[in-house]
């Protein structure tokens, strides 16, 4: 599907965006000025010759997409459920990416497109990580997922695959940004993981069906990973790692960058150490990142404790649940105790579901009422005098 427009003509017109060359900013500005993609599409007859567009853009938009491309995209759309084409500034085009530098003019998505509006953090790193790197990537992905945050990565071998896998196992939500068409499996060893993400997460790419990966595609993919995310976390990266490109692009997009330090003798940590020297946040746990992003997460996590005063002392944090808390927040608070409790036990005690409990726990953590350690949660205890 293509947003509210399902016709072959509308899809064929959108595919013209793939072949734009040169500066695209005037077209993006024209689309935004019209109120979005749908409004611009409806008025394209009047706007095509607008003075804000260059002659090059006008010519490109007046040139039909190749019939073979249109056929390939239509075939891909009809071969599976939950597939869509998202033009720039369409209703479900991710706002975070729209506001980033050089946003794609067209996206192809398969899976849960609603995730594009979720608070997300990117986890990136080496394609050939150490066992410790795999463990750390998994820990961060689990921590973010448990807090109701979507994990984004590039479906590469190594750190990317570990982050996607851990997010799905919890189960959480993850977005894989591809450097090829949505129907191309790359790397081939991630075929099963790619299917699982399509079923419960989201596959996303700016390349149409049939396009195979090329070396130049991966920096382009990395800008989407960085642009979609509130922050990018780098785990094990050599000095020439593509993960450092993601970090640079995240910084250029005005997003936070964090790096996990490693041994001074570990070459795979050199890139992370450089990022830290250059101003990236040093992180040793998922909560470092979550706490740093607290102001942004408060605005976007639906489970935030609405209307509840922030605990100013540990004693307040250990008090009874406020009367104006929603019922599900009170049930979870009753299930929490002074002893660290795993999430599955909290789900059993409270009767809440996983999709609900993660955001609520994060809201309580940000308010200073709950603390977690290695995936176990408890009420935050008063400080001893």
C-alpha positions as CSV (number, residue, x, y, z in Angstrom):
1,X,0.0,0.0,0.0
2,X,1.0,3.6,-0.4
3,X,-0.4,5.6,2.5
4,X,-4.0,6.6,1.6
5,X,-3.2,6.2,-2.1
6,X,-3.5,2.6,-3.4
7,X,-3.7,3.2,-7.2
8,X,-1.1,2.0,-9.6
9,X,-0.7,5.6,-10.9
10,X,0.1,7.0,-7.5
11,X,2.7,4.3,-6.8
12,X,4.2,4.8,-10.3
13,X,4.5,8.5,-9.6
14,X,6.1,8.0,-6.2
15,X,8.7,5.8,-7.8
16,X,9.9,8.8,-9.8
17,X,11.4,10.0,-6.6
18,X,14.0,7.2,-6.8
19,X,15.7,8.7,-9.8
20,X,16.1,12.3,-8.6
21,X,19.6,13.6,-9.0
22,X,21.3,16.7,-7.6
23,X,19.8,18.8,-4.8
24,X,16.6,17.4,-3.5
25,X,16.0,20.1,-0.8
26,X,13.7,22.3,-3.0
27,X,11.4,19.3,-3.6
28,X,11.4,18.4,0.1
29,X,10.6,22.1,0.9
30,X,7.8,22.1,-1.6
31,X,6.2,18.9,-0.2
32,X,6.4,20.3,3.3
33,X,5.0,23.6,2.2
34,X,2.0,21.8,0.6
35,X,1.2,20.2,4.0
36,X,2.7,16.8,3.3
37,X,3.0,14.1,0.6
38,X,-0.7,13.5,0.1
39,X,-1.5,17.2,-0.3
40,X,1.4,17.7,-2.7
41,X,0.4,14.6,-4.7
42,X,-3.1,15.9,-5.0
43,X,-1.9,19.3,-6.3
44,X,1.1,18.0,-8.3
45,X,-0.4,19.4,-11.5
46,X,-0.2,22.9,-10.2
47,X,3.1,22.5,-8.3
48,X,5.2,20.7,-10.8
49,X,6.3,23.9,-12.4
50,X,6.6,25.8,-9.2
51,X,9.6,28.2,-9.2
52,X,10.9,26.6,-6.1
53,X,11.9,23.5,-8.1
54,X,15.0,23.4,-10.3
55,X,14.6,22.6,-14.0
56,X,16.5,19.3,-13.2
57,X,13.9,18.3,-10.6
58,X,11.0,19.3,-12.8
59,X,12.4,17.2,-15.6
60,X,13.0,14.2,-13.3
61,X,9.4,14.4,-11.9
62,X,8.0,14.6,-15.4
63,X,9.8,11.4,-16.4
64,X,7.8,8.2,-15.8
65,X,9.5,5.5,-13.7
66,X,10.6,2.5,-15.8
67,X,7.7,0.0,-16.3
68,X,9.9,-2.8,-15.0
69,X,10.5,-1.0,-11.7
70,X,6.8,-0.3,-11.3
71,X,6.0,-4.0,-12.0
72,X,8.7,-5.2,-9.5
73,X,7.4,-2.9,-6.7
74,X,3.7,-3.9,-7.3
75,X,4.7,-7.6,-7.3
76,X,6.6,-7.1,-4.0
77,X,3.6,-5.3,-2.5
78,X,1.2,-8.0,-3.4
79,X,3.4,-11.0,-2.4
80,X,3.2,-10.5,1.3
81,X,1.1,-8.7,4.0
82,X,2.2,-5.5,5.9
83,X,4.2,-4.1,3.0
84,X,4.1,-0.4,2.1
85,X,5.8,2.4,0.2
86,X,6.4,5.6,2.2
87,X,7.2,8.8,0.3
88,X,8.9,11.7,2.0
89,X,6.5,13.5,4.4
90,X,3.7,11.0,4.0
91,X,1.5,10.5,7.0
92,X,3.5,7.6,8.4
93,X,6.9,8.7,7.2
94,X,9.0,8.8,10.4
95,X,9.2,12.4,11.8
96,X,12.7,11.8,13.2
97,X,14.0,10.9,9.8
98,X,12.2,13.7,8.1
99,X,14.0,16.2,10.3
100,X,17.4,14.6,9.8
101,X,19.9,15.7,7.1
102,X,19.3,14.2,3.6
103,X,16.2,12.1,4.4
104,X,15.3,9.5,1.8
105,X,12.7,10.5,-0.7
106,X,11.1,7.0,-0.6
107,X,11.1,4.1,1.8
108,X,10.1,0.5,1.4
109,X,8.8,-1.1,4.6
110,X,7.7,-4.6,5.6
111,X,6.3,-5.4,9.0
112,X,5.0,-3.1,11.8
113,X,5.3,0.4,10.3
114,X,3.9,1.9,13.5
115,X,7.4,1.3,15.0
116,X,8.6,4.2,12.9
117,X,6.9,6.5,15.4
118,X,8.3,4.7,18.5
119,X,11.2,6.0,20.5
120,X,14.2,4.2,19.2
121,X,17.9,3.7,20.0
122,X,20.5,2.4,17.5
123,X,23.0,-0.3,18.5
124,X,25.9,-0.7,16.1
125,X,29.4,-2.1,16.0
126,X,31.8,-4.6,14.6
127,X,30.9,-7.3,12.1
128,X,33.5,-9.6,13.8
129,X,33.0,-8.9,17.5
130,X,34.4,-10.8,20.4
131,X,32.2,-13.0,22.6
132,X,32.2,-10.1,25.1
133,X,31.0,-7.7,22.4
134,X,28.1,-10.0,21.5
135,X,27.1,-10.2,25.2
136,X,27.3,-6.5,25.7
137,X,25.2,-5.8,22.5
138,X,22.6,-8.3,23.8
139,X,22.5,-6.7,27.2
140,X,21.9,-3.3,25.8
141,X,19.2,-4.5,23.4
142,X,17.5,-6.3,26.2
143,X,17.7,-3.3,28.5
144,X,16.2,-0.9,25.8
145,X,13.5,-3.4,24.9
146,X,12.5,-3.9,28.6
147,X,12.0,-0.2,28.8
148,X,9.7,-0.2,25.7
149,X,12.3,1.3,23.4
150,X,12.7,0.0,19.9
151,X,16.2,-1.2,18.9
152,X,17.5,-0.2,15.5
153,X,20.4,-1.6,13.6
154,X,21.6,-2.6,10.1
155,X,21.1,-6.4,10.1
156,X,24.8,-6.9,9.5
157,X,26.7,-9.9,11.0
158,X,28.1,-9.4,14.5
159,X,26.8,-6.6,16.8
160,X,23.9,-5.7,14.5
161,X,22.6,-9.3,14.5
162,X,23.1,-9.7,18.2
163,X,21.1,-6.6,19.0
164,X,18.2,-7.6,16.7
165,X,18.1,-11.1,18.1
166,X,18.2,-10.0,21.8
167,X,15.4,-7.5,21.2
168,X,13.2,-10.2,19.6
169,X,13.9,-12.8,22.3
170,X,12.7,-10.6,25.2
171,X,10.3,-10.1,23.2
172,X,10.8,-6.5,22.1
173,X,10.6,-4.5,18.9
174,X,13.4,-3.9,16.4
175,X,13.9,-2.2,13.1
176,X,16.4,-3.5,10.6
177,X,17.6,-1.0,8.0
178,X,18.8,-2.7,4.8
179,X,21.5,-1.7,2.3
180,X,19.6,-3.6,-0.4
181,X,16.1,-4.2,-1.7
182,X,13.5,-5.5,0.8
183,X,13.4,-8.8,-1.0
184,X,17.2,-9.4,-0.9
185,X,18.6,-11.5,2.0
186,X,22.0,-10.0,3.0
187,X,24.0,-11.4,4.6
188,X,22.6,-14.8,3.7
189,X,23.4,-16.1,7.2
190,X,20.8,-13.7,8.6
191,X,17.9,-15.1,6.5
192,X,16.0,-16.5,9.5
193,X,16.6,-13.4,11.5
194,X,15.3,-11.3,8.6
195,X,12.1,-13.3,8.5
196,X,11.5,-13.0,12.2
197,X,12.0,-9.2,12.0
198,X,9.5,-9.0,9.2
199,X,7.0,-10.9,11.3
200,X,7.3,-9.0,14.6
201,X,9.4,-5.9,13.9
202,X,10.1,-3.9,10.7
203,X,12.4,-4.2,7.7
204,X,13.2,-0.8,6.1
205,X,15.1,0.3,3.1
206,X,15.3,3.1,0.5
207,X,16.2,0.6,-2.2
208,X,13.5,-1.0,-4.3
209,X,12.9,-4.7,-4.8
210,X,15.6,-6.5,-6.8
211,X,18.5,-4.1,-5.8
212,X,21.5,-6.0,-4.5
213,X,23.9,-4.6,-1.9
214,X,26.8,-2.5,-3.0
215,X,29.6,-1.0,-1.0
216,X,28.3,2.5,-1.4
217,X,24.9,1.5,0.0
218,X,26.0,1.0,3.5
219,X,27.0,4.6,4.4
220,X,23.6,5.5,3.0
221,X,21.9,2.9,5.1
222,X,23.8,4.2,8.2
223,X,22.4,7.7,7.8
224,X,18.9,6.2,8.1
225,X,19.9,4.2,11.2
226,X,21.2,7.4,12.8
227,X,18.4,9.6,11.6
228,X,15.7,7.3,13.0
229,X,17.2,7.1,16.5
230,X,17.2,9.3,19.5
231,X,20.8,8.1,20.1
232,X,23.4,5.7,18.7
233,X,25.4,3.3,20.9
234,X,28.6,1.9,19.5
235,X,30.0,-1.4,20.7
236,X,33.4,-2.7,19.6
237,X,34.5,-0.7,16.5
238,X,37.9,-0.5,14.9
239,X,39.2,2.8,13.7
240,X,37.9,2.2,10.2
241,X,34.6,0.6,11.2
242,X,31.4,1.6,9.5
243,X,29.9,2.0,12.9
244,X,32.0,5.2,13.3
245,X,30.2,6.5,10.1
246,X,26.9,5.9,11.9
247,X,28.2,7.8,14.9
248,X,29.3,10.7,12.8
249,X,26.0,10.8,11.0
250,X,24.1,10.7,14.3
251,X,26.1,13.6,15.6
252,X,25.5,15.6,12.4
253,X,21.8,14.9,12.8
254,X,21.9,16.4,16.3
255,X,21.5,13.0,18.0
256,X,23.4,11.7,21.1
257,X,26.3,9.3,20.6
258,X,27.5,6.8,23.2
259,X,30.4,4.4,23.1
260,X,31.1,1.3,25.3
261,X,34.8,1.3,26.4
262,X,36.9,-1.8,26.2
263,X,40.4,-3.0,27.0
264,X,43.3,-0.8,26.1
265,X,44.8,-3.7,24.2
266,X,41.7,-4.6,22.3
267,X,41.9,-3.3,18.7
268,X,38.2,-3.7,18.4
269,X,37.7,-1.0,21.1
270,X,39.9,1.7,19.5
271,X,37.1,3.3,17.6
272,X,35.0,3.5,20.7
273,X,37.9,5.1,22.6
274,X,38.3,7.7,19.9
275,X,34.6,8.5,20.0
276,X,34.8,9.0,23.8
277,X,37.9,11.3,23.4
278,X,35.9,13.3,20.8
279,X,33.0,13.8,23.1
280,X,30.7,10.8,22.9
281,X,29.1,9.7,26.1
282,X,30.8,6.9,27.9
283,X,28.3,4.1,28.7
284,X,28.6,0.9,30.7
285,X,25.0,0.0,31.0
286,X,21.7,0.6,29.1
287,X,20.4,2.8,32.0
288,X,23.3,5.3,31.3
289,X,21.7,5.9,27.9
290,X,18.1,5.8,29.1
291,X,18.8,8.3,31.9
292,X,20.6,10.6,29.6
293,X,17.6,10.6,27.2
294,X,15.1,10.9,30.0
295,X,13.7,14.3,28.9
296,X,13.0,13.0,25.3
297,X,11.7,9.7,26.5
298,X,9.3,11.3,28.9
299,X,7.6,13.0,25.9
300,X,7.4,9.8,23.8
301,X,7.0,6.8,26.2
302,X,3.3,6.2,26.6
303,X,3.8,4.4,29.9
304,X,5.2,7.5,31.6
305,X,3.5,8.1,34.9
306,X,1.0,10.7,33.8
307,X,0.3,13.4,36.4
308,X,2.3,11.7,39.1
309,X,4.7,13.9,41.0
310,X,8.4,13.0,40.6
311,X,9.8,11.5,43.7
312,X,12.1,14.0,45.3
313,X,13.5,11.6,47.9
314,X,14.0,7.9,48.2
315,X,11.4,7.8,51.0
316,X,8.8,9.2,48.7
317,X,9.8,6.6,46.1
318,X,9.0,3.8,48.6
319,X,5.6,5.2,49.5
320,X,2.3,3.9,48.3
321,X,1.2,4.5,44.8
322,X,-0.4,7.9,44.2
323,X,-4.2,7.8,44.0
324,X,-4.3,9.4,40.6
325,X,-2.1,6.6,39.0
326,X,-3.9,4.5,36.3
327,X,-5.0,1.1,37.5
328,X,-2.3,-0.8,35.6
329,X,0.4,1.4,37.2
330,X,-1.0,0.5,40.7
331,X,-1.1,-3.2,39.9
332,X,2.5,-3.1,38.9
333,X,3.5,-1.1,41.9
334,X,1.8,-3.7,44.1
335,X,3.7,-6.5,42.4
336,X,7.0,-4.8,43.0
337,X,8.8,-5.3,46.3
338,X,12.1,-4.7,48.0
339,X,13.7,-7.8,46.5
340,X,14.8,-7.6,42.8
341,X,12.2,-9.4,40.7
342,X,12.5,-10.6,37.1
343,X,10.1,-9.2,34.5
344,X,8.3,-12.4,33.8
345,X,7.4,-12.8,37.5
346,X,6.2,-9.2,37.6
347,X,4.0,-10.0,34.6
348,X,2.6,-13.0,36.4
349,X,2.0,-11.1,39.6
350,X,0.4,-8.0,38.0
351,X,-1.5,-9.7,35.2
352,X,-0.1,-7.1,32.7
353,X,1.2,-8.0,29.3
354,X,4.8,-7.5,28.1
355,X,4.0,-4.6,25.7
356,X,2.4,-2.7,28.6
357,X,4.8,-3.4,31.4
358,X,8.0,-2.2,29.8
359,X,7.0,1.4,29.2
360,X,5.4,1.6,32.7
361,X,8.6,0.3,34.4
362,X,10.7,2.9,32.4
363,X,8.4,5.7,33.6
364,X,8.8,4.6,37.2
365,X,12.6,4.3,36.8
366,X,12.8,7.8,35.3
367,X,10.7,9.1,38.2
368,X,13.1,7.6,40.7
369,X,10.6,5.1,42.1
370,X,12.1,1.9,40.7
371,X,15.6,0.6,40.1
372,X,16.7,-2.4,38.0
373,X,19.9,-4.4,38.0
374,X,20.6,-7.2,35.4
375,X,16.9,-7.3,34.3
376,X,15.4,-7.5,37.8
377,X,13.3,-4.7,39.3
378,X,12.5,-3.5,42.8
379,X,11.1,-0.4,44.5
380,X,13.9,2.1,45.1
381,X,14.9,1.8,48.8
382,X,15.2,4.8,51.1
383,X,18.8,5.8,51.8
384,X,20.0,4.7,55.2
385,X,20.8,7.5,57.7
